Amino acid sequence: MSEQEKTTQVEKKKGHSWNHYFKIGLTVFLTVAASITFFFVLFRWDAISSVIKTIIKSAEPIIIGLALAYLLMPVKDFIEKPVLKFLLSKKIKEEKAKIWARAISITGALIFLFIIIAILIAMMVPALVTSVVGLFDTMPGYIESFVVWIQEIGLGDSTFAAFVGNAMTTITAEVENWAKTELLPLAQQYIAQITSGVFSVVKTVLNFIIGIIVVVYVMSIQEVLVGQTKKIIYALFPAKTGNIIIDTVRKSNKIFGGFVIGKIIDSAIIGVIAYIGCLLMKTPSAFLVAFIVGVTNVIPFFGPFIGAIPSILLVLIQSPIHGLYLAIFILILQQVDGNIIGPKILGDTTGLSSFWVLTSILIAGGLFGFFGMLLGVPVFAVIYYILQQVITHRMEKKNLSTNTQEYVELISIDEKTQEMKYNKET
């Protein structure tokens, strides 16, 4: 071997050695930096969460726009395909036809959104106002009827019934007296709050308008955004890792899309059924009750029970017997939705068992409130899917079975042969 070849090999070894030490040093640095960051976040969480909330609040129009674009994308695609086909059949150039089809489909999606909003406002606002105003107008009479009902069923002579009746009558009188003598004089003190509320409403409207602009922008360049995202992923990661990320995002989109849209449809169906049922039972404030039941039904598992409590109390005050009927009706409706309607609409989009659904709602609801309860299930389903894929990959790499049932009665795995051993007695 010549001196030049020996020198080259020595240089290569030195290069590999430096490269090895560099990787070790980089790993140690990143580990220490991650640990310091973790403890900093842990001990400064209040300040960090405040900054995050400020950023989220500032980005509220963008978030609204992205959410609306995500929900309206199926509508846009549904319109765009036949329109593009029609324009191409009219011998219009493909590039121009695509531009016109995209513009028409985005316009159609926005019209669809405004129609839905208009229908909801036309249906909800008058009925809600009528129900609430009527409820306040007739509240004293309902209180008296409730007290009479208690007496008629045999509890009128009991101390408890008398206490309840007197308390409810006293509370009603006090509320009426407070409204007449104190509420109006205190009106001036609430001017600032009312002004703040007006500004809040105006800000919400402006955020919605900006969100609509974001919807148009996102829908018009959706292919470019998708392409840019994939380009960044493959630039930062190896092809194998990039493929895994793209597949995970695609699966996450399927889970979220199926869950959110399916749950909206499911809740709308439940709201309509509840309204029809309340009309048939002649339930007081039927529309208000159906609206509460339908809206709270978007929360998985706990939704029907959350909506049932205020609805039953609302009807119970007006008519105790109808409150009992409503409780039975909601219980039956929840069972029908949970076992028939919900599974038919949602299918297996989440892939979670009832235990994990319950766990995800409790944890996400405790951390993020209503939106946590609403989106906790699909988010947890995505995390569950990622962990499932990682575990499956690791098991296949070790030449082990990925069938969960094969591990139920497992005693041990042979360290050399990887043979799965079971208890012979079982």
C-alpha positions in Angstrom: 0.0 0.0 0.0 1.5 3.3 -1.0 2.0 6.3 1.3 -0.7 8.3 -0.4 -3.3 5.5 0.2 -2.2 5.2 3.8 -2.6 9.0 4.3 -6.0 8.9 2.6 -7.2 6.2 5.0 -5.9 8.0 8.0 -7.7 11.2 6.9 -10.9 9.2 6.3 -10.6 7.7 9.8 -10.1 11.2 11.3 -13.0 12.5 9.3 -15.3 9.6 10.6 -14.0 10.2 14.1 -14.7 13.9 14.0 -18.1 13.2 12.5 -18.8 10.7 15.3 -17.8 13.1 18.0 -19.8 15.9 16.3 -23.0 13.8 16.4 -22.4 12.9 20.0 -21.8 16.6 20.9 -24.9 17.7 19.0 -27.0 15.0 20.7 -25.8 16.1 24.1 -26.4 19.8 23.3 -29.9 19.2 22.0 -30.7 17.0 25.1 -29.5 19.7 27.5 -31.3 22.4 25.5 -34.5 20.4 25.5 -34.3 19.8 29.3 -33.6 23.5 30.0 -36.5 24.5 27.7 -38.8 22.0 29.4 -38.1 23.3 32.9 -38.3 26.9 31.7 -41.8 26.2 30.3 -42.8 24.3 33.4 -41.9 27.1 35.8 -42.9 30.0 33.6 -46.1 28.4 32.3 -48.4 31.3 33.4 -46.4 33.9 31.4 -46.0 31.5 28.4 -49.7 30.6 28.4 -50.5 34.4 28.5 -48.4 35.0 25.4 -49.9 32.0 23.6 -53.4 33.3 24.4 -52.5 36.7 23.1 -51.1 35.2 19.9 -54.2 33.1 19.4 -56.5 36.1 20.1 -54.6 38.1 17.5 -54.8 35.3 15.0 -58.5 34.7 15.6 -59.5 35.9 12.1 -57.0 33.5 10.5 -58.2 30.6 12.7 -61.8 31.4 11.8 -60.9 31.5 8.1 -59.0 28.3 8.2 -61.8 26.5 10.1 -64.4 27.8 7.6 -62.2 26.9 4.7 -61.8 23.4 6.0 -65.5 22.9 6.5 -66.4 24.4 3.1 -63.8 22.6 1.1 -66.1 19.6 0.4 -68.8 22.0 -0.9 -66.3 23.8 -3.1 -64.9 20.5 -4.6 -68.5 19.2 -5.1 -69.3 22.3 -7.2 -65.9 22.7 -9.0 -65.7 19.3 -10.7 -69.0 19.4 -12.7 -68.5 23.1 -13.5 -65.0 22.4 -14.8 -66.3 19.5 -16.9 -69.1 21.7 -18.3 -66.7 24.5 -19.2 -64.2 22.1 -20.9 -67.1 20.7 -22.9 -67.8 24.2 -24.2 -64.3 24.2 -25.8 -62.9 26.7 -23.3 -59.2 26.5 -22.8 -58.2 24.3 -19.9 -56.3 27.0 -17.9 -59.1 29.5 -18.3 -61.7 26.9 -17.5 -59.9 26.0 -14.2 -59.8 29.7 -13.2 -63.5 30.1 -13.9 -64.5 26.8 -12.2 -62.5 27.8 -9.1 -64.1 31.2 -8.9 -67.6 29.8 -9.4 -67.0 27.0 -6.8 -65.7 29.4 -4.2 -68.6 31.7 -4.7 -71.0 28.8 -4.5 -69.4 27.6 -1.2 -69.7 31.1 0.3 -73.3 31.4 -0.8 -74.0 28.0 0.8 -72.4 29.3 4.1 -74.5 32.5 4.0 -77.7 30.6 3.3 -77.0 28.3 6.3 -76.3 31.3 8.5 -79.5 33.0 7.3 -81.6 29.9 7.8 -80.3 29.4 11.4 -80.9 33.1 12.3 -84.4 33.1 10.8 -85.2 29.9 12.7 -83.5 30.5 16.0 -83.7 34.2 16.8 -87.5 34.7 16.7 -88.2 31.4 18.4 -85.6 32.0 21.1 -86.7 35.5 21.8 -90.4 34.4 22.0 -89.5 31.5 24.3 -87.3 33.5 26.6 -89.7 36.5 26.8 -92.7 34.2 27.3 -90.9 32.3 30.0 -90.1 35.5 32.0 -93.7 36.8 31.5 -95.3 33.6 32.8 -92.6 32.7 35.4 -94.7 33.7 38.5 -97.7 31.7 37.3 -95.4 28.7 36.7 -94.0 29.0 40.2 -97.5 29.0 41.7 -98.5 26.0 39.6 -95.4 24.1 40.7 -96.2 24.8 44.3 -99.8 23.6 43.8 -98.6 20.5 42.0 -96.4 19.6 45.0 -99.4 20.0 47.3 -101.6 17.9 45.1 -99.2 14.9 45.0 -99.3 14.7 48.8 -96.3 16.7 49.8 -98.2 19.8 50.7 -98.3 19.1 54.4 -94.7 18.2 54.7 -92.2 20.7 56.1 -89.9 20.3 53.1 -92.7 21.1 50.6 -93.8 24.2 52.5 -90.2 25.3 52.7 -89.7 24.8 49.0 -92.9 26.6 48.1 -92.2 29.5 50.4 -88.6 29.8 49.2 -89.6 29.8 45.5 -92.3 32.4 46.1 -90.0 34.6 48.2 -87.2 34.3 45.6 -89.7 35.3 42.8 -90.9 38.3 44.8 -87.3 39.4 45.6 -86.3 39.1 41.9 -89.3 41.2 40.8 -88.6 43.8 43.5 -84.9 43.9 42.6 -85.7 44.4 38.9 -88.0 47.3 39.7 -86.1 49.1 42.5 -82.4 48.4 41.8 -81.9 47.3 38.3 -82.9 50.5 36.6 -80.9 52.8 39.0 -77.8 50.6 38.3 -78.2 50.9 34.6 -75.7 53.8 34.3 -73.0 51.6 36.0 -73.4 49.0 33.2 -72.9 51.5 30.3 -69.2 50.8 30.2 -69.9 47.0 30.1 -72.5 47.5 27.4 -70.1 49.5 25.3 -67.5 46.9 25.8 -70.0 44.3 24.7 -70.8 46.3 21.6 -67.2 46.6 20.7 -66.8 42.8 21.3 -69.7 42.2 18.9 -68.2 44.6 16.3 -64.8 42.9 16.7 -66.4 39.4 16.2 -68.1 40.7 13.0 -64.8 42.1 11.7 -63.0 38.9 12.5 -65.7 37.0 10.6 -65.3 39.3 7.6 -61.6 38.9 7.6 -62.1 35.2 8.0 -64.2 35.2 4.8 -61.3 36.9 3.0 -59.0 34.2 4.4 -61.4 31.5 3.1 -61.3 32.9 -0.4 -57.5 33.2 -0.3 -57.0 29.6 1.0 -59.4 28.0 -1.4 -58.0 29.8 -4.4 -54.4 28.6 -3.7 -55.1 25.3 -1.9 -52.9 23.3 -4.3 -50.0 25.7 -3.9 -50.3 25.5 -0.1 -50.4 21.7 -0.2 -47.4 21.7 -2.6 -45.4 24.1 -0.4 -46.1 22.1 2.7 -45.0 18.8 1.1 -41.9 20.6 -0.2 -40.9 21.8 3.2 -41.5 18.3 4.7 -39.3 16.5 2.2 -36.7 19.3 2.5 -36.4 18.8 6.3 -36.8 15.1 6.5 -35.6 12.0 4.6 -38.0 10.5 2.1 -39.1 7.7 4.4 -39.9 10.0 7.3 -41.6 12.5 4.9 -43.8 9.7 3.6 -44.8 8.8 7.2 -45.6 12.4 8.0 -47.7 12.9 4.8 -49.6 9.6 5.5 -50.2 10.7 9.1 -51.5 14.1 8.0 -53.8 12.4 5.4 -55.2 10.1 8.0 -55.6 13.0 10.5 -57.5 14.9 7.9 -59.8 11.9 7.4 -60.4 11.6 11.1 -61.1 15.3 11.7 -63.2 15.7 8.6 -65.3 12.7 9.2 -65.8 13.5 12.9 -66.5 17.2 12.6 -68.9 17.1 9.6 -70.5 13.8 10.8 -71.1 15.3 14.3 -72.6 18.4 12.9 -75.0 16.3 10.7 -75.7 14.0 13.7 -76.5 17.0 16.0 -78.8 18.6 13.4 -80.7 15.3 13.0 -81.0 15.0 16.8 -82.2 18.6 17.1 -84.9 18.1 14.5 -86.0 14.8 16.2 -86.1 16.5 19.6 -88.2 19.4 18.2 -90.7 17.0 16.6 -90.8 15.0 19.8 -91.4 18.1 21.9 -94.2 19.2 19.6 -95.9 15.8 19.8 -95.6 15.8 23.6 -96.7 19.5 23.7 -93.6 20.4 25.7 -93.4 24.0 26.7 -90.6 26.1 25.0 -90.2 23.2 22.4 -87.9 25.1 20.1 -85.6 26.3 22.9 -85.4 22.8 24.4 -84.6 21.2 20.9 -82.0 23.9 20.3 -80.2 23.2 23.6 -80.3 19.4 23.0 -79.0 19.8 19.4 -76.2 22.1 20.2 -74.9 20.2 23.2 -75.1 17.0 21.2 -71.9 18.0 19.3 -70.0 17.0 22.5 -69.4 13.3 22.4 -70.7 11.0 25.2 -71.6 13.8 27.7 -73.4 16.1 25.3 -77.0 14.7 25.7 -76.7 14.7 29.5 -75.3 18.3 29.5 -78.2 19.4 27.3 -80.8 17.4 29.3 -80.2 19.1 32.6 -81.1 22.7 31.7 -83.8 21.5 29.3 -85.6 19.4 31.9 -85.3 22.1 34.6 -86.7 24.6 32.2 -89.7 22.4 31.4 -90.1 21.2 34.9 -90.8 24.7 36.2 -93.5 25.2 33.6 -95.0 21.7 33.7 -93.7 19.0 36.0 -95.4 16.2 34.1 -94.0 17.4 30.8 -90.6 17.6 32.5 -90.9 13.9 33.4 -91.9 13.1 29.8 -89.0 15.1 28.4 -86.5 13.3 30.7 -87.7 9.9 29.4 -87.7 11.1 25.8 -84.1 12.5 26.0 -82.9 9.3 27.6 -84.4 7.2 24.8 -83.1 9.7 22.2 -79.6 9.5 23.6 -79.7 5.7 23.4 -80.9 5.8 19.8 -78.3 8.4 18.8 -75.4 6.6 20.7 -76.2 3.1 19.3 -77.8 3.8 15.9 -77.7 7.3 14.4 -74.2 8.3 15.6 -72.4 5.1 14.6 -74.2 5.1 11.2 -73.1 8.7 10.4 -69.6 8.7 12.0 -68.7 5.1 11.1 -65.2 4.2 12.3 -63.6 7.5 11.6 -62.0 7.8 15.1 -61.1 4.2 15.7 -61.4 4.7 19.5 -63.2 2.5 22.0 -65.7 4.0 24.5 -63.1 4.0 27.2 -60.7 6.2 25.2 -63.5 8.4 24.1 -64.4 9.0 27.7 -60.8 9.6 28.7 -60.1 12.0 25.9 -63.2 14.1 26.7 -62.4 14.3 30.5 -58.8 15.3 29.9 -59.4 17.7 27.0 -62.4 19.2 28.7 -60.5 19.8 31.9 -57.7 21.5 30.0 -59.5 23.5 27.3 -63.2 23.6 28.3 -65.9 23.4 25.8 -63.6 23.3 22.7 -61.6 20.6 24.4 -64.7 18.5 24.9 -65.7 19.1 21.3 -62.3 18.4 19.6 -60.7 16.2 22.2 -61.9 12.9 20.6 -60.5 13.5 17.1 -57.2 14.9 18.5 -56.8 11.9 20.7 -57.7 9.7 17.8 -54.9 11.1 15.8 -52.5 10.7 18.7 -53.8 7.1 19.1 -53.2 6.4 15.4 -49.6 7.7 15.5 -48.8 5.6 18.6 -50.4 2.6 17.0 -48.3 3.1 13.8 -45.1 3.5 15.9 -45.8 0.4 18.0 -46.7 -1.6 14.9 -43.5 -0.6 13.2 -41.4 -1.5 16.3 -43.1 -4.9 16.6 -42.6 -5.7 12.9 -38.9 -4.7 13.2 -38.5 -7.2 16.1 -40.4 -9.9 14.1 -43.2 -10.0 16.7 -46.9 -10.3 16.1 -49.0 -7.1 15.9 -52.2 -8.9 16.9 -53.3 -7.7 20.4 -55.2 -10.8 21.2 -52.1 -12.9 21.0 -50.6 -11.0 24.0 -53.6 -11.5 26.3 -52.4 -14.9 27.7 -48.8 -14.3 26.9 -46.3 -15.3 29.7 -43.0 -14.3 28.1 -41.0 -14.0 24.8 -37.9 -16.0 24.2 -34.9 -13.6 24.1 -33.1 -15.6 21.3 -35.8 -17.1 19.2 -38.5 -14.4 19.8 -41.0 -17.3 20.4 -44.1 -16.3 22.3 -44.7 -18.5 25.3 -48.1 -19.1 26.9 -49.3 -20.7 30.1 -50.3 -24.3 29.1 -52.9 -24.5 31.8 -54.9 -21.7 30.2 
